[in-house]
Amino acid sequence: MAHLPEEALPSDFDVVIEGTGLIQSLLAAALSRCGKAVLHLDKNPYYGEEWGTLMYRELRTWVSSYKEAERGEATPNSGDLPQPAQEVKVEIKPGETVVEIKPPSQHKITNFTESSYEVEVKQPVSRDDQPDEEEAEKQKEPTPSPASQPGPVTWESLGDRKKFFNFDIMPKLLLARGAMVDLLTTSTISKYLEFRATTAILQYSNGCLGQVPCSRTDLFATKAVSLLDKRKMMKFLQFCAEYERHPQQYEAYKGKPFGEFLGAQGLTPVLIRYVLHSIAMVSGEAPTEQGLVATQAFLHSLGRFGNTPFLYPVYGCGELPQAFCRFCAVYGGVYVLRRSIASLLRDEENKVVGIVCTAGQRINCKAVVLPVASARNSFDLTGAVSVTRCSRAIVVSDGPLCIDQASHVNVVTVPPQSLSDQQSCNAIGVELDSTSSNTVPGTYVCHWMCPSVASTAQKDLQCVVDHFYCTTPTTAVSDGAGIANPRAIWSLSYNMELCCVDQEMMLAGTPTNLYVTSDPTSKIIYDEAILEAKLLFKKICPDEMDFMPPPPDPEDIVYEEQVVQEEQVAQEEQVAQEIEEAKEKDGADKGEVDISPDIAESDRAVSDKEQTEQQPATESS
């Protein structure tokens, strides 16, 4: 990418964007593609912000920075921001005012709890009263040292292999026929990425973890649903796939809870849990229209890349923002990490005319894009920003949650009250194995998330961790039956404060060419981020019709040198033609006749005659 040192930064850009979150990266790629000069800054040393993926070493630094911020010692990642070696005087033109971008007063990620789990293995006593001769001989042999024999995996025993772990800050999935996949394919950005299709969608129901029947084949193969319920479910899914054609079936439930609509369709509680929490992935209080749209998107994505509708990026969700940043850089975008906007320069017409970065350089621009965390404390965004809290837990284990689905990527849902009465929200997990390049062989990473209800994420998700993992320090190895639950090796939980900006509202007091982007939402898919990026793009470039159109075919590209050369040849030909026409006109004015064709014809006749006369003389001799 075009990483330039601070001294080499140009002083004029069309758009300056702070933060390399997904929405900003989408917007930067689209603006650069349509010919805008884009400067993209990020105070962090990594791409993606809350949309990013961190290696274990980076994760520890990230956690430490937020813990220091909670204690009031510093702002997150502020230690990486460069300060001018000496006070720099920025040119302020007449009529301009300086608007300082203040650091956030409240930190969006809090309540970190990290745990590593010890293990003490107790070998079972043999059921035979007396060991046989072979067993007795083995017992006499010297016992190998613990270092030379494989033992239980612990977080400490992984050692240097921890560097191969990648952790998503806020995990997401792509619908196979969703807006993100369409954008990646049409813009050819998919060439920067690699994906894994999810293997199964699992739901905890009736005391066990089983596969959700979301297709016709799965539905009629499962034994968890009766034959009558299978027919009801199949009929309902067929309706959802084309619900727009049957408005009379849901017209009376517009604006009413989706759970109420499902009950009116005659679905049993088991089927309602399947649809609500594993297919539509909405709450029972969500509007019926929202639930139908989500269910339809799920069904339309089935079968494109596998038996499930979801894709997951190899190396983590942070690859998506990086891919769009690469695309922006290809079209001339400039990227500088560990830099941010220190202040805005506003003119008398309430427009931003430039920014001052944290290194003290003035940069002129026509528009500025800020993340909501930077804008919220510097401008009055009351009424335009809604805040939600999300609880997250990352669990590393030595085995999969479901033995039958022990490979690739699984989606796990835990409906409300299915584990305890205190569990009031649906918990969603994304389980990854080593094929996703986020963990090492023999270990699994599961990202859990749910809306925050309790004071900390640990309290919200503790029942999930305790139920699906063995967290006790002593684990007995069974003699053939196997261990029911995988053993937790390491975990990290935290709360995230997520701000959503209503782009349709006029932001009071903000400059007219200042645009604010939202945080990630708690939803598992990316469609809302794309909608917001397209809306901001239309505001910045109202005359542009296409958002990130396909790049031209290499054979159709006409380079500037080629155009100049063709223009020169055309000009020379035109000048030569004009000279020739001028000569002909001058000759006609003087009464001259061009006899050169007649002379050439007479010379040719004389030459033919001489040849015929010489030929008989040669034959006679």
C-alpha positions in Angstrom: 0.0 0.0 0.0 1.0 3.6 -0.4 2.4 4.2 3.1 4.2 7.5 3.0 6.2 9.2 5.7 4.7 12.3 7.2 7.1 14.7 5.5 6.1 13.3 2.1 2.3 13.7 2.5 0.8 15.9 -0.2 -1.0 18.9 1.2 -4.3 18.6 -0.9 -6.8 15.8 -1.0 -10.4 15.5 -2.0 -11.4 13.4 1.0 -9.7 12.7 4.3 -10.9 9.6 6.2 -10.0 8.6 9.8 -10.2 5.0 10.8 -9.9 1.9 8.7 -13.1 0.2 9.9 -15.1 -1.6 7.3 -17.5 1.3 6.5 -14.6 3.7 6.1 -12.7 1.2 4.0 -15.7 0.6 1.8 -16.1 4.3 1.3 -12.4 4.9 0.6 -12.4 2.2 -2.0 -15.5 3.6 -3.8 -14.2 7.2 -3.7 -10.8 6.2 -5.0 -12.3 4.1 -7.7 -14.3 7.1 -9.0 -11.1 9.2 -9.2 -11.1 11.0 -5.8 -7.8 11.7 -4.0 -8.2 9.9 -0.7 -6.0 10.2 2.4 -6.8 7.4 4.9 -5.5 7.8 8.5 -5.7 5.4 11.5 -4.4 6.0 15.0 -3.9 2.3 15.4 -0.9 0.2 14.2 -3.4 -2.3 12.6 -6.2 -2.1 10.1 -9.9 -2.6 10.9 -10.5 -0.9 14.2 -13.4 -2.9 15.9 -13.8 -4.8 12.6 -10.2 -6.0 12.8 -8.4 -9.3 13.6 -5.5 -9.4 16.0 -2.7 -11.9 16.6 -2.2 -12.9 20.2 0.7 -10.5 20.7 -1.4 -7.6 19.3 -4.4 -8.7 21.3 -2.4 -8.4 24.6 -1.3 -4.9 23.6 -4.8 -4.0 22.6 -6.2 -5.2 26.0 -3.5 -3.4 27.9 -4.2 -0.1 26.2 -7.9 -0.3 27.0 -7.2 -1.3 30.6 -4.9 1.7 31.0 -7.7 3.9 29.6 -10.2 2.5 32.1 -7.8 3.5 34.9 -7.5 6.9 33.4 -3.8 6.6 32.5 -4.1 7.1 28.7 -6.5 6.8 25.8 -6.5 3.6 23.8 -3.4 3.2 21.5 -2.4 6.8 22.3 1.2 5.7 22.9 1.5 5.0 19.1 0.5 8.5 18.0 3.5 10.6 17.1 3.9 14.0 18.5 5.7 16.9 16.7 9.3 17.2 17.8 8.7 20.9 18.3 5.7 23.1 18.3 4.5 23.4 14.7 2.7 26.6 13.6 -0.2 25.7 11.3 -1.3 28.3 8.8 -4.8 29.5 9.7 -6.4 31.6 6.9 -8.7 34.5 7.6 -12.2 33.4 8.4 -11.1 29.9 9.4 -11.7 28.5 12.9 -10.1 25.5 14.5 -12.3 22.7 15.9 -10.4 20.3 18.2 -11.2 16.6 17.9 -11.3 15.6 21.5 -10.5 12.0 22.7 -13.5 9.9 23.7 -14.7 10.5 27.2 -16.1 7.0 27.5 -14.3 4.0 26.2 -16.2 1.6 24.0 -14.5 -1.6 25.2 -14.5 -2.4 28.9 -14.7 -5.1 31.6 -11.9 -7.3 30.3 -11.6 -10.7 32.0 -8.8 -13.1 31.0 -8.6 -16.7 32.2 -6.3 -19.6 31.5 -7.3 -23.1 32.8 -5.1 -25.6 34.5 -5.5 -29.3 34.1 -4.5 -32.3 36.2 -5.1 -35.6 34.4 -6.0 -38.7 36.5 -5.6 -42.0 34.7 -8.4 -44.4 35.4 -7.8 -47.6 37.3 -8.1 -50.8 35.3 -11.3 -52.7 35.7 -9.4 -56.0 35.8 -8.7 -57.3 39.3 -5.2 -58.6 38.1 -3.2 -57.3 35.2 -2.1 -59.8 32.6 1.5 -60.7 31.9 2.0 -58.2 29.0 0.6 -55.4 31.2 2.8 -56.4 34.1 5.9 -56.3 31.8 4.9 -52.8 30.6 4.6 -51.6 34.1 8.2 -52.8 34.8 9.5 -50.6 31.9 10.8 -47.2 32.8 8.2 -44.4 32.5 9.0 -41.8 29.9 9.4 -38.3 31.1 6.5 -35.8 30.9 8.4 -33.7 28.4 8.7 -36.6 25.9 5.1 -37.9 26.1 2.1 -36.0 24.8 0.0 -34.5 27.5 -3.1 -32.2 27.8 -2.8 -29.0 25.9 -2.6 -25.9 28.2 -2.2 -22.3 27.2 1.3 -22.2 28.7 2.3 -25.4 26.8 1.5 -23.8 23.5 4.5 -21.6 23.9 5.6 -19.9 20.6 2.6 -21.5 18.8 0.4 -18.8 20.3 1.6 -16.5 17.5 -0.5 -18.5 15.0 -3.8 -17.6 16.7 -5.9 -14.8 15.2 -8.8 -13.3 17.2 -11.7 -11.3 15.7 -12.7 -8.2 17.8 -16.2 -8.5 16.4 -16.8 -11.6 14.3 -19.1 -11.6 11.3 -20.3 -14.0 8.6 -21.1 -13.4 4.9 -24.3 -14.6 3.3 -23.5 -16.6 0.2 -25.9 -14.4 -1.8 -25.7 -11.3 0.3 -24.6 -7.8 -0.6 -21.0 -8.3 0.6 -20.4 -11.4 -1.7 -21.9 -9.5 -4.6 -19.7 -6.5 -4.0 -16.6 -8.6 -3.7 -17.2 -10.4 -7.0 -18.3 -7.4 -9.1 -15.4 -5.3 -7.9 -12.9 -8.2 -8.2 -11.7 -7.5 -4.6 -12.4 -11.2 -4.0 -9.0 -12.0 -5.5 -7.4 -10.7 -2.3 -9.4 -13.0 -0.1 -10.1 -16.7 0.7 -13.2 -18.1 2.4 -14.4 -21.2 4.2 -18.1 -22.3 4.0 -19.7 -23.0 7.4 -20.1 -26.7 7.9 -23.2 -26.7 10.1 -25.6 -24.6 12.1 -26.1 -26.0 15.6 -28.7 -25.1 18.2 -28.9 -26.2 21.8 -32.4 -27.5 22.3 -34.0 -30.0 24.7 -30.7 -30.6 26.6 -28.5 -31.4 23.6 -26.6 -29.7 20.8 -28.0 -30.7 17.4 -28.0 -29.6 13.8 -30.6 -27.1 12.6 -32.6 -28.5 9.6 -32.5 -25.5 7.3 -32.8 -27.2 3.9 -35.2 -29.7 2.5 -32.6 -32.5 2.8 -31.7 -31.7 6.4 -35.4 -31.3 7.4 -36.5 -34.7 6.2 -33.3 -36.4 7.5 -33.6 -35.2 11.0 -35.1 -37.3 13.8 -35.7 -34.3 16.1 -38.8 -33.2 14.3 -42.0 -35.2 13.7 -43.3 -35.9 10.2 -46.2 -33.5 10.7 -43.9 -30.7 11.9 -41.6 -31.4 9.0 -44.5 -30.6 6.6 -45.4 -27.5 8.5 -41.8 -26.3 8.5 -41.3 -27.0 4.8 -44.5 -25.2 3.9 -43.5 -22.1 6.0 -40.0 -22.0 4.5 -41.5 -22.1 1.0 -43.7 -19.2 1.9 -40.7 -17.2 3.3 -38.7 -17.7 0.1 -41.2 -15.7 -1.9 -43.3 -14.0 0.8 -43.8 -10.8 -1.3 -46.2 -12.8 -3.5 -48.5 -13.5 -0.6 -49.0 -10.2 1.2 -52.4 -11.3 2.5 -50.7 -13.9 4.7 -48.6 -11.4 6.7 -50.4 -8.1 6.1 -52.2 -8.2 9.5 -48.9 -8.7 11.3 -47.0 -5.8 10.0 -45.3 -4.0 12.9 -46.2 -6.8 15.2 -43.6 -9.2 16.8 -42.2 -11.9 14.5 -42.7 -14.5 17.3 -46.4 -13.8 17.3 -46.6 -14.2 13.5 -44.8 -17.6 13.8 -47.2 -18.8 16.4 -50.1 -17.9 14.1 -48.6 -20.1 11.4 -49.1 -23.2 13.5 -45.4 -23.8 14.2 -44.5 -25.7 17.3 -42.2 -24.1 19.9 -39.3 -26.2 18.6 -39.8 -24.9 15.0 -40.2 -21.4 16.3 -36.8 -21.6 18.1 -35.3 -22.9 14.8 -36.6 -20.0 12.8 -36.1 -17.2 15.3 -32.7 -17.9 16.7 -30.9 -20.0 14.0 -32.4 -19.0 10.7 -33.6 -15.4 11.0 -31.4 -14.7 14.0 -33.7 -12.1 15.4 -35.5 -11.7 18.7 -39.1 -12.6 19.1 -39.9 -8.9 19.5 -38.5 -7.9 16.1 -41.0 -6.7 13.6 -42.5 -9.3 11.3 -41.2 -7.6 8.2 -37.6 -7.7 9.5 -38.0 -11.4 10.4 -39.3 -12.3 6.9 -36.5 -10.4 5.2 -33.9 -12.1 7.3 -35.4 -15.6 6.7 -35.6 -15.0 3.0 -32.0 -13.9 2.8 -31.0 -17.0 4.7 -32.9 -19.3 2.4 -31.7 -17.7 -0.9 -28.1 -18.2 0.2 -28.5 -22.0 0.8 -26.7 -24.3 -1.6 -24.5 -21.7 -3.4 -21.2 -22.7 -1.7 -22.4 -25.6 0.5 -25.2 -26.9 2.7 -25.2 -23.7 4.8 -25.7 -20.1 3.8 -22.6 -18.6 5.4 -19.0 -17.9 4.6 -16.1 -17.0 6.9 -12.9 -15.3 5.8 -9.7 -17.3 6.2 -7.3 -15.5 8.6 -10.2 -13.7 10.2 -12.8 -11.0 9.5 -10.1 -8.3 9.6 -9.1 -9.4 6.1 -12.2 -7.6 4.6 -11.2 -4.1 5.6 -7.7 -4.7 4.5 -8.9 -5.9 1.1 -10.9 -2.8 0.5 -7.9 -0.7 1.6 -5.7 -2.5 -0.9 -8.2 -1.7 -3.6 -8.2 2.0 -2.6 -4.4 2.1 -2.7 -4.4 0.6 -6.2 -6.4 3.6 -7.4 -4.1 6.1 -5.7 -5.3 6.2 -2.0 -2.7 7.1 0.5 -2.5 5.2 3.9 -0.8 6.3 7.1 -1.1 4.3 10.2 -0.4 5.7 13.7 -1.8 9.1 12.5 -5.2 10.7 13.2 -7.0 14.0 12.9 -6.1 16.4 15.7 -8.4 19.2 14.6 -10.6 20.4 11.8 -10.4 23.8 10.0 -13.8 25.3 9.3 -14.6 28.3 7.2 -17.4 30.9 7.6 -19.8 28.8 5.6 -19.6 26.0 8.1 -17.6 23.8 5.8 -14.4 21.9 6.5 -11.5 23.2 4.4 -8.7 21.2 5.9 -7.4 19.1 8.8 -4.4 19.2 11.1 -3.0 15.7 11.7 -1.4 14.5 15.0 2.0 15.3 13.5 1.2 18.9 13.0 0.7 19.1 9.2 -2.1 21.0 7.6 -3.9 19.1 4.8 -6.5 20.8 2.7 -9.5 18.8 1.7 -13.1 19.0 0.4 -14.7 16.5 2.8 -13.9 14.7 6.0 -15.1 11.3 7.3 -14.8 10.6 11.1 -15.7 7.5 13.1 -18.5 8.1 15.6 -16.1 7.7 18.5 -14.1 10.7 17.3 -17.0 12.9 16.4 -19.3 12.1 19.3 -17.2 14.0 21.9 -16.5 17.0 19.6 -20.0 17.7 18.1 -23.5 17.5 19.4 -24.9 14.3 17.9 -27.9 14.1 20.2 -30.8 12.3 18.5 -28.6 11.0 15.7 -26.7 8.3 17.6 -28.2 5.2 19.3 -26.1 3.1 21.7 -26.3 -0.6 22.4 -24.0 -2.9 24.4 -22.7 -6.3 23.4 -21.0 -9.0 25.4 -18.2 -11.0 23.9 -16.3 -14.0 24.9 -13.4 -15.8 23.1 -12.8 -19.4 24.2 -9.9 -21.6 23.1 -10.5 -25.3 23.7 -8.9 -28.6 23.0 -11.9 -30.1 21.1 -15.1 -29.2 19.1 -18.4 -28.5 20.7 -20.0 -31.2 18.6 -18.1 -34.4 17.7 -20.2 -34.9 14.6 -19.2 -31.5 13.2 -15.5 -31.5 14.2 -14.1 -29.6 11.2 -14.1 -26.3 9.5 -16.5 -23.6 10.7 -19.7 -24.1 12.8 -22.4 -21.6 13.9 -23.8 -22.3 17.3 -27.0 -20.7 18.7 -28.2 -20.9 22.3 -31.9 -19.7 22.6 -32.9 -17.7 25.7 -33.7 -19.6 28.9 -32.4 -22.8 27.3 -29.5 -23.0 29.9 -30.9 -21.1 32.8 -33.7 -18.7 33.7 -31.1 -15.9 34.0 -30.2 -16.3 30.3 -32.5 -13.7 28.7 -30.9 -13.3 25.2 -29.9 -15.5 22.3 -26.2 -16.3 22.4 -24.4 -16.9 19.1 -21.1 -18.7 18.7 -18.8 -19.0 15.7 -16.5 -22.0 16.2 -13.3 -22.2 14.1 -10.7 -25.0 13.6 -7.2 -24.8 12.1 -8.5 -24.9 8.5 -9.6 -21.3 9.0 -6.0 -20.3 9.8 -7.0 -18.8 13.1 -5.8 -21.5 15.4 -3.3 -24.4 15.5 -4.1 -28.0 14.9 -5.7 -29.7 17.9 -7.3 -26.5 19.2 -10.5 -24.7 18.5 -11.5 -21.0 18.9 -15.1 -20.1 19.5 -16.4 -16.5 19.4 -19.4 -16.0 21.6 -21.6 -12.9 21.6 -25.0 -11.8 23.0 -26.7 -8.5 23.9 -25.4 -7.1 27.3 -27.8 -7.6 30.2 -25.6 -8.0 33.2 -23.0 -5.6 34.4 -20.1 -7.5 32.7 -19.7 -9.8 29.7 -18.4 -12.6 32.0 -21.7 -12.6 33.9 -23.7 -12.7 30.6 -21.8 -15.6 29.1 -20.6 -17.5 32.1 -23.5 -20.0 31.9 -22.6 -20.7 28.2 -18.9 -21.3 29.0 -19.7 -23.5 32.0 -22.2 -25.6 30.2 -20.3 -26.3 27.0 -16.7 -26.5 28.3 -14.9 -28.2 31.1 -13.3 -25.5 33.2 -12.4 -27.4 36.3 -8.7 -27.9 37.1 -9.0 -31.7 37.3 -10.3 -33.7 34.4 -10.6 -37.5 34.5 -9.8 -39.4 31.3 -12.5 -41.9 30.5 -11.6 -45.4 29.4 -13.5 -45.5 26.1 -16.6 -43.3 26.3 -14.6 -40.1 25.8 -15.1 -36.7 27.4 -18.5 -35.1 26.8 -17.3 -31.5 26.8 -14.1 -30.0 25.3 -11.7 -28.6 27.9 -11.3 -24.8 27.9 -7.7 -23.7 27.6 -8.0 -19.9 27.6 -10.7 -17.3 27.5 -11.2 -13.6 27.2 -14.4 -11.7 27.8 -15.3 -8.0 27.4 -18.1 -5.6 26.7 -18.4 -3.4 23.6 -20.4 -0.2 23.3 -21.7 0.1 19.8 -22.9 3.4 18.3 -25.2 3.5 15.3 -25.5 6.8 13.4 -28.8 7.7 11.7 -27.5 9.1 8.4 -30.9 10.5 7.4 -30.9 13.0 10.4 -29.3 16.4 10.1 -26.4 16.4 12.5 -26.8 19.7 14.5 -23.8 21.9 14.6 -21.6 19.7 12.4 -20.0 21.1 9.2 -22.0 20.3 6.0 -19.2 18.3 4.5 -18.4 16.3 7.6 -19.6 12.7 7.6 -19.8 10.3 10.5 -19.6 6.4 10.4 -21.2 3.9 12.7 -19.6 1.1 14.8 -20.2 -2.5 14.0 -23.7 -3.7 14.9 -24.4 -6.8 17.0 -25.8 -8.6 13.9 -23.9 -11.4 12.5 -23.9 -10.3 8.8 -22.4 -7.3 6.9 -25.4 -5.9 5.0 -25.9 -2.8 7.2 -22.3 -1.7 6.8 -22.6 -1.8 3.0 -25.9 0.2 3.1 -24.3 2.9 5.2 -21.2 3.1 3.0 -23.4 3.5 -0.1 -25.5 6.2 1.5 -22.3 8.2 2.5 -20.9 7.8 -1.0 -24.0 9.2 -2.5 -23.8 12.2 -0.2 -20.1 12.9 -1.1 -20.5 12.1 -4.8 -24.1 12.8 -5.8 -23.3 12.7 -9.5 -21.7 9.3 -9.4 -24.1 6.5 -10.5 -22.3 3.3 -9.5 -20.8 2.4 -6.1 -17.5 0.7 -6.8 -18.1 -0.4 -10.4 -16.2 -3.3 -12.0 -12.7 -2.4 -13.1 -12.2 -2.1 -16.9 -10.9 -5.1 -18.9 -7.1 -4.8 -19.3 -7.5 -5.0 -23.1 -9.9 -2.0 -23.1 -7.5 0.2 -21.1 -6.1 3.1 -23.1 -3.0 4.5 -21.5 -2.1 8.2 -21.5 1.1 7.7 -23.6 -0.9 5.8 -26.2 -3.5 8.6 -26.4 -0.8 11.2 -26.8 1.0 9.2 -29.5 -2.3 8.7 -31.5 -3.1 12.4 -31.2 0.3 13.3 -32.6 0.0 10.9 -35.6 -3.5 12.3 -36.3 -2.2 15.8 -36.2 0.7 15.0 -38.6 -1.6 13.3 -41.0 -4.0 16.3 -41.0 -1.1 18.7 -41.6 0.2 16.6 -44.5 -3.3 16.5 -46.0 -3.7 20.2 -45.7 -0.3 20.8 -47.4 -1.3 18.5 -50.3 -4.6 20.2 -50.7 -2.9 23.6 -50.7 -0.5 22.5 -53.5 -3.3 21.3 -55.6 -5.2 24.5 -55.2 -2.1 26.6 -56.1 -1.6 24.5 -59.3 -5.1 25.0 -60.4 -5.0 28.7 -59.9 -1.9 29.0 -62.2 -3.5 26.9 -64.9 -0.8 24.1 -64.6 -1.7 20.6 -65.5 -0.2 17.6 -63.8 1.3 15.5 -66.6 3.4 13.2 -64.4 1.0 10.2 -65.0 1.3 10.6 -68.9 5.1 10.8 -68.7 5.3 7.7 -66.6 3.0 5.8 -69.1 5.2 6.9 -72.1 8.4 5.8 -70.4 6.9 2.5 -69.6 5.9 2.0 -73.4 9.4 2.8 -74.6 10.9 0.4 -72.1 8.6 -2.4 -73.3 9.6 -1.7 -77.0 13.3 -1.9 -76.3 12.9 -5.2 -74.6 11.0 -6.8 -77.5 13.7 -5.6 -80.0 16.6 -7.0 -78.0 14.9 -10.5 -77.6 15.2 -11.7 -81.3 18.8 -10.6 -81.5 19.6 -12.8 -78.5 17.9 -15.9 -80.0 19.7 -15.6 -83.3 23.1 -15.3 -81.7 
